[in-house]
């Protein structure tokens, strides 16, 4: 294998991890947007339930963010 092929193989291997994390970040990003968008609507409809709505928003945000962090860690776990 020539030096150019070796360099190309190493570059593609590194890029696959970056693409994988980018795809893994799409789901939590959408989920966080849905959580806070619907939470804002719920607060506008029932301001008296603000404490309960906010607590549920924070819990949902934490679960979505955990998925994003797992997406960051997985390339390191399964990488060479």
VOKE-426702 format. One record per atom (N, C-alpha, C, O): x, y, z; atom name; chain; residue number from 1. Coordinates in nm, 2 decimals. Example, Ala and Ser with C-alpha at 12.3 -4.5 7.8 and 13.67 -1.06 7.14 Angstrom:
PT     c1     c2     c3  a c   k
PT   1.32  -0.57   0.78  N A   1
PT   1.23  -0.45   0.78 CA A   1
PT   1.32  -0.33   0.78  C A   1
PT   1.42  -0.33   0.85  O A   1
PT   1.28  -0.22   0.71  N A   2
PT   1.37  -0.11   0.71 CA A   2
PT   1.29   0.00   0.79  C A   2
PT   1.34   0.11   0.80  O A   2
END
This chain:
PT     c1     c2     c3  a c   k
PT   0.09  -0.12   0.00  N A   1
PT   0.00   0.00   0.00 CA A   1
PT   0.09   0.12   0.00  C A   1
PT   0.19   0.13   0.07  O A   1
PT   0.06   0.22  -0.08  N A   2
PT   0.14   0.34  -0.09 CA A   2
PT   0.11   0.43   0.02  C A   2
PT   0.01   0.42   0.10  O A   2
PT   0.19   0.53   0.04  N A   3
PT   0.18   0.63   0.15 CA A   3
PT   0.04   0.71   0.13  C A   3
PT  -0.02   0.74   0.23  O A   3
PT   0.01   0.74   0.00  N A   4
PT  -0.12   0.81  -0.02 CA A   4
PT  -0.24   0.73   0.02  C A   4
PT  -0.34   0.78   0.08  O A   4
PT  -0.24   0.60  -0.01  N A   5
PT  -0.35   0.51   0.03 CA A   5
PT  -0.36   0.50   0.18  C A   5
PT  -0.47   0.49   0.24  O A   5
PT  -0.24   0.49   0.25  N A   6
PT  -0.24   0.48   0.39 CA A   6
PT  -0.30   0.61   0.45  C A   6
PT  -0.38   0.60   0.55  O A   6
PT  -0.26   0.72   0.40  N A   7
PT  -0.31   0.85   0.45 CA A   7
PT  -0.46   0.86   0.43  C A   7
PT  -0.53   0.91   0.52  O A   7
PT  -0.51   0.82   0.31  N A   8
PT  -0.65   0.82   0.28 CA A   8
PT  -0.73   0.73   0.37  C A   8
PT  -0.84   0.76   0.42  O A   8
PT  -0.67   0.61   0.40  N A   9
PT  -0.74   0.52   0.49 CA A   9
PT  -0.75   0.57   0.63  C A   9
PT  -0.86   0.56   0.70  O A   9
PT  -0.65   0.64   0.68  N A  10
PT  -0.65   0.69   0.81 CA A  10
PT  -0.75   0.81   0.82  C A  10
PT  -0.82   0.83   0.92  O A  10
PT  -0.75   0.89   0.71  N A  11
PT  -0.84   1.01   0.71 CA A  11
PT  -0.99   0.96   0.71  C A  11
PT  -1.07   1.02   0.78  O A  11
PT  -1.02   0.86   0.63  N A  12
PT  -1.16   0.81   0.62 CA A  12
PT  -1.20   0.75   0.76  C A  12
PT  -1.31   0.77   0.80  O A  12
PT  -1.11   0.68   0.82  N A  13
PT  -1.14   0.62   0.95 CA A  13
PT  -1.17   0.72   1.05  C A  13
PT  -1.27   0.71   1.13  O A  13
PT  -1.10   0.83   1.06  N A  14
PT  -1.13   0.94   1.15 CA A  14
PT  -1.26   1.01   1.12  C A  14
PT  -1.33   1.05   1.21  O A  14
PT  -1.29   1.03   0.99  N A  15
PT  -1.41   1.10   0.95 CA A  15
PT  -1.53   1.02   0.98  C A  15
PT  -1.64   1.08   1.01  O A  15
PT  -1.52   0.89   0.98  N A  16
PT  -1.64   0.80   1.00 CA A  16
PT  -1.69   0.82   1.15  C A  16
PT  -1.81   0.83   1.17  O A  16
PT  -1.59   0.84   1.24  N A  17
PT  -1.63   0.86   1.38 CA A  17
PT  -1.70   1.00   1.39  C A  17
PT  -1.79   1.01   1.47  O A  17
PT  -1.65   1.10   1.32  N A  18
PT  -1.71   1.23   1.33 CA A  18
PT  -1.85   1.23   1.27  C A  18
PT  -1.94   1.29   1.32  O A  18
PT  -1.87   1.16   1.16  N A  19
PT  -2.00   1.15   1.09 CA A  19
PT  -2.09   1.07   1.18  C A  19
PT  -2.21   1.11   1.20  O A  19
PT  -2.04   0.97   1.25  N A  20
PT  -2.12   0.89   1.34 CA A  20
PT  -2.17   0.97   1.46  C A  20
PT  -2.29   0.96   1.49  O A  20
PT  -2.09   1.06   1.51  N A  21
PT  -2.13   1.14   1.62 CA A  21
PT  -2.23   1.25   1.57  C A  21
PT  -2.33   1.28   1.64  O A  21
PT  -2.21   1.30   1.45  N A  22
PT  -2.30   1.40   1.40 CA A  22
PT  -2.44   1.34   1.38  C A  22
PT  -2.54   1.40   1.41  O A  22
PT  -2.45   1.22   1.33  N A  23
PT  -2.58   1.15   1.32 CA A  23
PT  -2.63   1.12   1.46  C A  23
PT  -2.76   1.12   1.48  O A  23
PT  -2.55   1.08   1.56  N A  24
PT  -2.60   1.05   1.69 CA A  24
PT  -2.65   1.18   1.76  C A  24
PT  -2.73   1.17   1.85  O A  24
PT  -2.60   1.29   1.72  N A  25
PT  -2.65   1.42   1.79 CA A  25
PT  -2.78   1.47   1.73  C A  25
PT  -2.84   1.56   1.79  O A  25
PT  -2.82   1.42   1.62  N A  26
PT  -2.95   1.47   1.56 CA A  26
PT  -3.07   1.43   1.64  C A  26
PT  -3.15   1.52   1.67  O A  26
PT  -3.07   1.31   1.69  N A  27
PT  -3.19   1.26   1.77 CA A  27
PT  -3.20   1.34   1.90  C A  27
PT  -3.31   1.39   1.93  O A  27
PT  -3.10   1.36   1.98  N A  28
PT  -3.11   1.44   2.10 CA A  28
PT  -3.14   1.58   2.08  C A  28
PT  -3.22   1.65   2.15  O A  28
PT  -3.09   1.64   1.97  N A  29
PT  -3.12   1.78   1.93 CA A  29
PT  -3.27   1.80   1.90  C A  29
PT  -3.33   1.89   1.94  O A  29
PT  -3.32   1.70   1.82  N A  30
PT  -3.47   1.71   1.79 CA A  30
PT  -3.55   1.69   1.92  C A  30
PT  -3.65   1.76   1.94  O A  30
PT  -3.51   1.60   2.00  N A  31
PT  -3.58   1.57   2.13 CA A  31
PT  -3.58   1.69   2.22  C A  31
PT  -3.68   1.72   2.28  O A  31
PT  -3.47   1.76   2.23  N A  32
PT  -3.46   1.87   2.32 CA A  32
PT  -3.55   1.99   2.27  C A  32
PT  -3.61   2.06   2.34  O A  32
PT  -3.55   2.00   2.14  N A  33
PT  -3.64   2.10   2.07 CA A  33
PT  -3.78   2.08   2.10  C A  33
PT  -3.86   2.17   2.13  O A  33
PT  -3.82   1.95   2.09  N A  34
PT  -3.96   1.91   2.11 CA A  34
PT  -4.00   1.94   2.26  C A  34
PT  -4.10   1.99   2.29  O A  34
PT  -3.91   1.90   2.35  N A  35
PT  -3.93   1.91   2.49 CA A  35
PT  -3.96   2.06   2.53  C A  35
PT  -4.06   2.09   2.59  O A  35
PT  -3.87   2.15   2.49  N A  36
PT  -3.88   2.29   2.53 CA A  36
PT  -3.99   2.36   2.45  C A  36
PT  -4.05   2.45   2.50  O A  36
PT  -4.01   2.32   2.33  N A  37
PT  -4.12   2.38   2.25 CA A  37
PT  -4.26   2.35   2.31  C A  37
PT  -4.34   2.43   2.33  O A  37
PT  -4.28   2.22   2.34  N A  38
PT  -4.41   2.18   2.40 CA A  38
PT  -4.42   2.23   2.55  C A  38
PT  -4.53   2.26   2.59  O A  38
PT  -4.30   2.24   2.62  N A  39
PT  -4.31   2.29   2.75 CA A  39
PT  -4.35   2.44   2.75  C A  39
PT  -4.42   2.49   2.84  O A  39
PT  -4.30   2.52   2.65  N A  40
PT  -4.34   2.66   2.64 CA A  40
PT  -4.49   2.67   2.61  C A  40
PT  -4.55   2.76   2.67  O A  40
PT  -4.54   2.59   2.53  N A  41
PT  -4.68   2.59   2.50 CA A  41
PT  -4.76   2.55   2.62  C A  41
PT  -4.87   2.61   2.65  O A  41
PT  -4.72   2.45   2.70  N A  42
PT  -4.79   2.41   2.82 CA A  42
PT  -4.78   2.52   2.92  C A  42
PT  -4.88   2.55   2.99  O A  42
PT  -4.67   2.59   2.94  N A  43
PT  -4.67   2.71   3.03 CA A  43
PT  -4.76   2.82   2.99  C A  43
PT  -4.82   2.89   3.07  O A  43
PT  -4.77   2.84   2.86  N A  44
PT  -4.86   2.94   2.81 CA A  44
PT  -5.01   2.91   2.84  C A  44
PT  -5.09   2.99   2.86  O A  44
PT  -5.04   2.78   2.83  N A  45
PT  -5.18   2.73   2.85 CA A  45
PT  -5.22   2.72   3.00  C A  45
PT  -5.33   2.76   3.04  O A  45
PT  -5.12   2.68   3.08  N A  46
PT  -5.15   2.66   3.22 CA A  46
PT  -5.03   2.72   3.31  C A  46
PT  -4.95   2.64   3.35  O A  46
PT  -5.03   2.85   3.33  N A  47
PT  -4.92   2.91   3.40 CA A  47
PT  -4.91   2.86   3.55  C A  47
PT  -4.81   2.86   3.61  O A  47
PT  -5.03   2.82   3.60  N A  48
PT  -5.03   2.77   3.74 CA A  48
PT  -4.96   2.64   3.76  C A  48
PT  -4.92   2.61   3.88  O A  48
PT  -4.93   2.57   3.66  N A  49
PT  -4.86   2.44   3.67 CA A  49
PT  -4.71   2.45   3.63  C A  49
PT  -4.65   2.35   3.59  O A  49
PT  -4.66   2.57   3.64  N A  50
PT  -4.52   2.60   3.60 CA A  50
PT  -4.42   2.51   3.67  C A  50
PT  -4.33   2.46   3.60  O A  50
PT  -4.43   2.48   3.80  N A  51
PT  -4.34   2.40   3.87 CA A  51
PT  -4.33   2.26   3.82  C A  51
PT  -4.22   2.20   3.79  O A  51
PT  -4.45   2.20   3.80  N A  52
PT  -4.45   2.06   3.75 CA A  52
PT  -4.40   2.05   3.60  C A  52
PT  -4.33   1.96   3.57  O A  52
PT  -4.44   2.15   3.52  N A  53
PT  -4.40   2.15   3.38 CA A  53
PT  -4.25   2.16   3.37  C A  53
PT  -4.18   2.09   3.30  O A  53
PT  -4.20   2.25   3.45  N A  54
PT  -4.05   2.28   3.44 CA A  54
PT  -3.97   2.16   3.49  C A  54
PT  -3.87   2.13   3.44  O A  54
PT  -4.02   2.09   3.60  N A  55
PT  -3.95   1.97   3.65 CA A  55
PT  -3.95   1.86   3.54  C A  55
PT  -3.85   1.79   3.52  O A  55
PT  -4.06   1.84   3.47  N A  56
PT  -4.07   1.74   3.37 CA A  56
PT  -3.98   1.78   3.25  C A  56
PT  -3.92   1.69   3.18  O A  56
PT  -3.97   1.91   3.22  N A  57
PT  -3.88   1.96   3.11 CA A  57
PT  -3.74   1.92   3.15  C A  57
PT  -3.66   1.87   3.06  O A  57
PT  -3.70   1.95   3.27  N A  58
PT  -3.56   1.93   3.31 CA A  58
PT  -3.53   1.78   3.31  C A  58
PT  -3.42   1.74   3.26  O A  58
PT  -3.62   1.69   3.35  N A  59
PT  -3.60   1.55   3.35 CA A  59
PT  -3.59   1.50   3.20  C A  59
PT  -3.50   1.42   3.17  O A  59
PT  -3.67   1.54   3.11  N A  60
PT  -3.66   1.50   2.97 CA A  60
PT  -3.54   1.55   2.91  C A  60
PT  -3.48   1.48   2.83  O A  60
PT  -3.50   1.68   2.94  N A  61
PT  -3.37   1.73   2.89 CA A  61
PT  -3.25   1.64   2.93  C A  61
PT  -3.16   1.62   2.85  O A  61
PT  -3.25   1.60   3.06  N A  62
PT  -3.14   1.52   3.11 CA A  62
PT  -3.13   1.39   3.04  C A  62
PT  -3.02   1.34   3.00  O A  62
PT  -3.25   1.33   3.01  N A  63
PT  -3.24   1.20   2.94 CA A  63
PT  -3.20   1.22   2.79  C A  63
PT  -3.12   1.14   2.74  O A  63
PT  -3.24   1.32   2.73  N A  64
PT  -3.19   1.35   2.59 CA A  64
PT  -3.05   1.38   2.59  C A  64
PT  -2.97   1.34   2.50  O A  64
PT  -3.00   1.46   2.68  N A  65
PT  -2.86   1.49   2.69 CA A  65
PT  -2.77   1.37   2.72  C A  65
PT  -2.66   1.36   2.67  O A  65
PT  -2.82   1.28   2.80  N A  66
PT  -2.75   1.15   2.82 CA A  66
PT  -2.73   1.08   2.69  C A  66
PT  -2.62   1.02   2.67  O A  66
PT  -2.83   1.08   2.61  N A  67
PT  -2.81   1.01   2.48 CA A  67
PT  -2.70   1.07   2.39  C A  67
PT  -2.63   1.00   2.33  O A  67
PT  -2.70   1.21   2.40  N A  68
PT  -2.59   1.27   2.32 CA A  68
PT  -2.45   1.24   2.38  C A  68
PT  -2.36   1.22   2.30  O A  68
PT  -2.44   1.23   2.51  N A  69
PT  -2.31   1.20   2.57 CA A  69
PT  -2.27   1.06   2.54  C A  69
PT  -2.15   1.03   2.52  O A  69
PT  -2.37   0.97   2.53  N A  70
PT  -2.34   0.83   2.50 CA A  70
PT  -2.29   0.83   2.35  C A  70
PT  -2.20   0.75   2.32  O A  70
PT  -2.35   0.91   2.27  N A  71
PT  -2.30   0.92   2.13 CA A  71
PT  -2.16   0.97   2.12  C A  71
PT  -2.09   0.93   2.03  O A  71
PT  -2.12   1.06   2.21  N A  72
PT  -1.98   1.11   2.21 CA A  72
PT  -1.88   0.99   2.25  C A  72
PT  -1.77   0.98   2.20  O A  72
PT  -1.92   0.92   2.35  N A  73
PT  -1.83   0.82   2.41 CA A  73
PT  -1.82   0.69   2.32  C A  73
PT  -1.71   0.63   2.32  O A  73
PT  -1.92   0.65   2.25  N A  74
PT  -1.92   0.53   2.18 CA A  74
PT  -1.80   0.52   2.08  C A  74
PT  -1.74   0.41   2.07  O A  74
PT  -1.77   0.62   2.00  N A  75
PT  -1.65   0.61   1.91 CA A  75
PT  -1.52   0.57   1.98  C A  75
PT  -1.44   0.50   1.93  O A  75
PT  -1.51   0.63   2.11  N A  76
PT  -1.39   0.60   2.18 CA A  76
PT  -1.39   0.46   2.24  C A  76
PT  -1.29   0.39   2.25  O A  76
PT  -1.51   0.41   2.27  N A  77
PT  -1.52   0.27   2.33 CA A  77
PT  -1.49   0.17   2.22  C A  77
PT  -1.42   0.07   2.24  O A  77
PT  -1.55   0.19   2.10  N A  78
PT  -1.54   0.09   1.99 CA A  78
PT  -1.43   0.12   1.89  C A  78
PT  -1.40   0.05   1.80  O A  78
PT  -1.36   0.24   1.91  N A  79
PT  -1.25   0.27   1.82 CA A  79
PT  -1.13   0.19   1.84  C A  79
PT  -1.12   0.11   1.94  O A  79
PT  -1.04   0.20   1.75  N A  80
PT  -0.92   0.12   1.75 CA A  80
PT  -0.81   0.19   1.84  C A  80
PT  -0.70   0.14   1.85  O A  80
END
